[in-house]
């Protein structure tokens, strides 16, 4: 693996390259092993240009190489096609900008992306009487995702921090199970968004405390790869509470409490034709010491 960062005036260039060699042994249900050797190059080139002190433009091109483990089948009607899968390869293209609001610590980022993936694997429901008792198997998919990402980080002078994000995603199946080519990948919403606020007083009776809350939106998605039925859109609310014991003389000691899905939304969502209940309200508490 090699990486280099080059800076000249208002330009910054990132270059990286990596080469992988992988030896894999895959066993079927009869415990018969198949040896396989894979190798591949992946890398990245990124360019950033500072238009002025507040605005920067960027673009990058990157590739990926990920070995596939387990057996891969050609589809729901091919029970005898199990084999060790080819490595998943991908190419990503992205352009965008970063803008810092003048005289603030607030940053807005926007980007357009295009990701091409070949020989990826997803799970597909199959007839267990034909697949030796298996209800789901891995099948090879070529996917292409295109979309837009917007994100804002805002720090205000009154001890309030906020963040907002939105993503539009078009994930198309270019090669997959019969009848799915050109469809959208299941359980992949086109629209997602989030809003989060955190208030941490720096003076007064509440100094040392932190209070956070936010909303998450998950848009409608397809429940199967044939796009025959849809999942409803979903809203979630989250809360956070923290305390810095440095106010009591214990520097480095902190308390963190998080509650996800405050209103205990347990609706179902479906993927590859199988439906699951959403995890309900979850509360976690932790105490950490930094030294």
N, C-alpha and C positions, 0 to 999 in steps of 0.2 A: 504494500500500500504506500502510495506517495501522495503528498499534498503540498501545495505551495500557494502562497498569497502574495500578490504583487500590487503595489500601490504607486501610482505616479500622478501627481497633481490631483485632479478631481476624479480620476479613474481608479477603480479597484478591481482586480481580476483574481478569481479563485480557480485553481486547477487541481484536480485529484484523479488518481487512477488506481485500480485494484484488479488483481487477477486471482481467481479461486480455482483450486483443484479439490474435488470432492470424490471420495470413494463411499459407496452406499451398498448395503446388503438389505434387500427387501424380502420378507417372508410372507407367504400366502397362508391360508387357513390350514393347509396340510404341513406347514412348517418347512416348505421347500424354499430355499434361499436363492435369490437372484442378485449377482454382483453387477454393479454399474459404476462407470467412471464418467464424471462430468467436469468440465472446466469452462471458464468464461471470463471475459473482461468486462468491467463496469467502471464508469467514471463520471466526472462532472466538470463542466466549465460554467462559471458564473461571472457576470460583469455588472458592476454598479457604477453609476455616474452621478456625482453630486452637482445638481444644477445650481444650487445655492446653499446657504447654511440650513435651510429648512426642508428642501425638497431633493430627493434622490430617486433616480430611475434604476431599475434592475431587470436583468434577464438571466435565465439559466437553462442549461440543457444537461440532463443527467440520465444515466442508465442504471439498471439494477440486475442482479443475478442472485436467485434464491433457490437452493435445492429443494425438491419436492420429496416428502417422506410418505410412506404408506403406499398402498395399491391405488391405482387409478383405473377406472372403467370407462369405456366409450359411451355408455349411456344406460338408461333404465331398461333397455331391451337387449343388452349385451352382457349376460352374466358370466361368460367365459373369456371376457376381454381383459381381466385384471392383469396389470403389469406395473412395474416401477415407473413413475412419471418422469417426464423431462423437466429440467429446471425451469422455473418461472423467470421470464425476462421482461423487463419493462423499460420504456423510454418516456421521460417527462420533459415537457417544454413549458416554460412559465415566463411571463412578463408582468411588471407591475411598478408601483411607486410607493415610497414612504414619505409622509409629510408631517413634520413636527410643527404644531401650531406655534407661531412666533412668540417668543418670550414665555413659553410654558414648558412643562414636562409631559405634554400630551402628544400622542403619536397616532396617525391614521395610516393604515396600510391597505392597499388594494392590489389584487393580482388576478390574472387570467391564466388558466392552466389547461393542459392537454396531456393525458397519460394513456399510453398504449401498453397493454399487458398481454403477453403471449404465454400459453401453456400454464396459466393459473389453474387452480383447482377449487371447486366449490362442492358442497354436499348436495346430493339429489335423492329424493325419496324413491325407493325401489320396492319390488315385491319380494318380501323375505323368503317366500317359498322357492324362488328362483335364485336368490343370492345367498344361499346357505344360512339363512336366519338374519341377515343384515337388513335393517330398515332404511339405512342411508349409506351411500357410497360416494367417494370422490370421483368427480368427472372433470375432464379438461375443459377450460373455458378461455376464450380470448375476449378481453374486455377493453373498452375504450371509455374513459371518463373525461369529460370536459366541463368546465364551470368557472365560477367567479367566487372569490373570497374577499370579504370586507371585514376589517377589524379596527377598532378604535380603543386606545388606552388613554384615559383622561385623569389627570391628577389636579385637584383643585386646592386652592390656598386655605380652604376651611376644613382641612383634614379628611376630605372625602375623595375616594378614588372610585372610578367607574370604568367598566369595560363593556363593549358591545361587539357582537360578531354576527355575520350572516354568510351563508354559503348556498350557492346554487350549484347543483350537481346533476349532470346528465350522464348516467352510466349505462352504456349500451352493450349488449351481448353480441359480439361479432361472430363467435363460434361457440357452440354449446350443444346441449341436448336437442334432439329433434323438436322442431316447432318453437324454439326459443330465440333463434337468430333474429336480430333486430329489436328484441324486447329489452326492457329495462331489468337490471338485476334486482331480484326480490329483496325486500327489507332495506332498500336504499332510497331514502327520501330525496326529492328534488330540492326541497327548501328546509334549512335548519337555521335557527337563530338563537341567540342568548343575550341576556342583559344581566350585569352583576354590579353591585355597589357595595363598598366597604368603608365604614366610618371608624376612624381611629383617633380619638381626641388626643391632642398633644399637651393639653393643660386642663385644669379644672378637676372636679370631683370624679370624672370618668377617665382621667388619664391612666393609660395602661390597658384599658379595655378596647376591644375591637368588635364591631358589629357588622355582619354582612348578610346580604340577601339577594336573590336573583331569580330569574325566570329562564326556562329553556323551552324552545319550541321545536318539535320534530314533525315535519310535514307528512302528508300522505305518501304511502309507498305501495308497491305491489306485493301481494302475499305469496306469489309463486312466480317462477321464471317465465311461464307462459303468459303472464299478465292477465289472468282470468278473474282475479278479485283483488280488492285493495284493502290496505290497512288504514285505519282512521288516523288523522293527525292528533298529536298529543301535546299537552302542556305539563310542565313540571316546575315546582317551586323548591328552592334550596335556601337554607339558613346557615349562618356561621357565627361562632362566638369565640373570642380569644382573650387571653389575659397575660400580660407580661409581669412576672413576679419581681422584675427589677425594681418596680415601684416600692416593694417591701424589702429591698436590699439583697434579693437573690438574683444577681445578674446572670443572664443566660438561661433562666428557667422560664418556661412558657406553657400555657394551657391552651388547647385547641379543641373545640367541639363543633362537629359538622352534622347537619341533618339534611339528607337528600330525599327528594320526593315527599315534601312535608305533608301534602294532602293525601298521601297513601293511594296514589293512582295505580291500580292493579289491572288495568285493561289488558287485553291480549294483543300481541303482534305476531305476524306470521312470516316465515322465511322458508323458501323452497317447499311451500305447501304444508309445512308443519307450524302449528300455532303454540305460543308460549305466553304465560302470564308475565307481566312486567314486574320486576322486583319492587316490592312495596317500600314503605318508609324505612329508612336506614339511618341510625344515629351512631356516631363514633366519637369517642373522646380520647385524647392523648396528651401526655405530658412529656415535653422534650427539654433537654439541657444541652446548650451549646457552649463549648469551651475552647 
